[in-house]
Amino acid sequence: MSKGDALLAGDELVLAHHDHAVVHGVSLELRAGAVTALVGPNGSGKSTVLRSLARLHRPRTGQVKLGERPVWGHSALSGKEFARNVTLLTQQRPTPSGVSVRDVVSYGRYPYRTGWRGVDLEGNAAITRAMELTGVTAMADRGVDELSGGELQRVWLASCLAQETSVLLLDEPTNHLDLRYQVEVLDVVRDLANDHDVAVGVVLHDLDHAAIIADEVVLLAEGRVVAAGGVRDVLTGEHLTHAYGVTVHVADDPVTGAIHCRPLGRHTPRPV
Ligand SMILES: Nc1ncnc2c1ncn2[C@@H]1O[C@H](COP(=O)(O)OP(=O)(O)OP(=O)(O)O)[C@@H](O)[C@H]1O
């Protein structure tokens, strides 16, 4: 596997909830060393697409492939094999009681446990590394039921990172996080792509975050791709205004040089 190879791909995915199709023929590829951001309005199908890539939502038609291997059907991979390659940070996460932070992070190692004793030689190093990357080492022995929403978010992210997969799927990973941890999570995601060739698929509501970390953006609206490609090709005022139904002004941020997307409401101040 080398940088740029498609590791996980969805092909012409049609996805339904209770017989009602909500995603209508979406295709996308997650490449080694690249961050792909899924953006779009509420209900546009971002989470459903991500869950399908994570093998949690069976497509009505279309296929998900891990490398050349189909994820659904006769020659599909086993659950543990898939979990050694792909992990998902979901939006809905349980808060178990009587369980420590280290316990939750160690859940991430389940695909590597073999035999009746569950030996996992690399496990401790991976758990320690994941806790350091997400800044939760100091709370290792605390119960997860006594953490704030943002702290818990980082613990679940650490659990995903401990899984050491080549594909990382994240559904709104900056939710609940304060400014410092938003930036740190985005930095960790970029580091994983740059330094470890991880293929990242990330749902983001903050378009400025997408502009900062993504190599590719897929803009969805009503279950269809409005635009897909490089950040500057997709995050245009025209595309965003069409997708979100509100005027969006796009300009270069003078500090970062990245794109800055500003929705213009009725009360947004304008220069006089
Ligand atoms: N469990 C479910 N049962 C029925 N319909 C669902 C279910 N989950 C999602 N939907 C519907 O599917 C469509 C796509 O939802 P999805 O959660 O994928 O959108 P999203 O783009 O991730 O939205 P958001 O930005 O609000 O998180 C929406 O119309 C939603 O109401």
The ligand as an ORCA input file, in Angstrom:
! r2SCAN-3c Opt
* xyz 0 1
  N     -32.465      5.495     12.181
  C     -33.118      6.193     11.240
  N     -34.395      5.888     10.924
  C     -35.067      6.568      9.980
  N     -34.535      7.594      9.280
  C     -33.268      7.941      9.560
  C     -32.504      7.261     10.551
  N     -31.285      7.825     10.610
  C     -31.290      8.828      9.696
  N     -32.482      8.891      9.073
  C     -32.863      9.848      8.016
  O     -31.935      9.687      6.939
  C     -31.594     10.944      6.383
  C     -30.072     11.119      6.422
  O     -29.689     11.151      7.784
  P     -28.157     11.270      8.215
  O     -28.102     11.136      9.690
  O     -27.348     10.342      7.402
  O     -27.847     12.768      7.753
  P     -26.621     13.706      8.175
  O     -26.223     14.428      6.928
  O     -25.558     12.947      8.871
  O     -27.364     14.699      9.161
  P     -26.847     15.589     10.416
  O     -25.964     16.653      9.828
  O     -28.099     16.160     10.954
  O     -26.123     14.685     11.372
  C     -32.365     11.999      7.180
  O     -33.519     12.335      6.474
  C     -32.714     11.290      8.466
  O     -33.929     11.781      8.991
*
